[in-house]
Amino acid sequence: MTDEKIARINELARRSKTTGLSDEEKAEQKALRDEYRAAVRRSLEGQLGNIEFVDKKEN
């Protein structure tokens, strides 16, 4: 997810609170949010995949 897309998500969120969004902007906002959530999930899955459990004897 690029910084530009995150900035656009934030811009749309601010506008939705003040002036409202058109149907096209609502669809764009939903698509961007879905993409953002997918990126967060991938990142979390990658981090969890790198966790290694060891016991006190480091086995």
C-alpha positions as CSV (number, residue, x, y, z in Angstrom):
1,M,0.0,0.0,0.0
2,T,1.5,3.3,-1.1
3,D,1.6,6.5,0.9
4,E,-0.5,8.1,-1.8
5,K,-3.3,5.5,-1.4
6,I,-3.2,6.0,2.4
7,A,-3.4,9.7,2.0
8,R,-6.4,9.3,-0.3
9,I,-8.1,7.0,2.3
10,N,-7.6,9.7,4.9
11,E,-8.8,12.5,2.5
12,L,-12.0,10.5,1.7
13,A,-12.6,9.9,5.4
14,R,-12.4,13.6,6.2
15,R,-14.6,14.5,3.3
16,S,-17.2,11.9,4.3
17,K,-17.5,13.6,7.7
18,T,-17.8,17.1,6.4
19,T,-19.4,17.3,2.9
20,G,-20.2,13.7,2.2
21,L,-19.2,11.5,-0.7
22,S,-20.6,10.7,-4.1
23,D,-21.4,7.1,-4.9
24,E,-18.2,6.9,-7.0
25,E,-16.2,8.2,-4.1
26,K,-17.9,5.7,-1.7
27,A,-17.0,2.8,-4.0
28,E,-13.4,4.1,-4.2
29,Q,-13.2,4.4,-0.4
30,K,-14.5,0.9,0.0
31,A,-12.0,-0.5,-2.5
32,L,-9.1,1.4,-0.9
33,R,-10.1,0.2,2.6
34,D,-10.4,-3.4,1.4
35,E,-6.9,-3.1,-0.2
36,Y,-5.5,-1.6,3.1
37,R,-7.0,-4.4,5.2
38,A,-5.6,-7.0,2.9
39,A,-2.1,-5.5,3.2
40,V,-2.4,-5.4,7.0
41,R,-3.5,-9.1,7.0
42,R,-0.5,-10.1,4.8
43,S,1.9,-8.2,7.0
44,L,0.5,-9.8,10.2
45,E,0.5,-13.2,8.7
46,G,4.2,-12.7,7.7
47,Q,5.1,-11.6,11.2
48,L,3.2,-14.5,12.8
49,G,4.9,-16.9,10.4
50,N,8.3,-15.8,11.7
51,I,7.5,-16.4,15.4
52,E,9.4,-19.3,16.9
53,F,8.5,-20.8,20.2
54,V,11.3,-22.1,22.4
55,D,11.3,-23.6,25.8
56,K,13.5,-22.6,28.8
57,K,16.3,-24.9,27.4
58,E,15.9,-23.1,24.0
59,N,14.9,-26.2,22.1
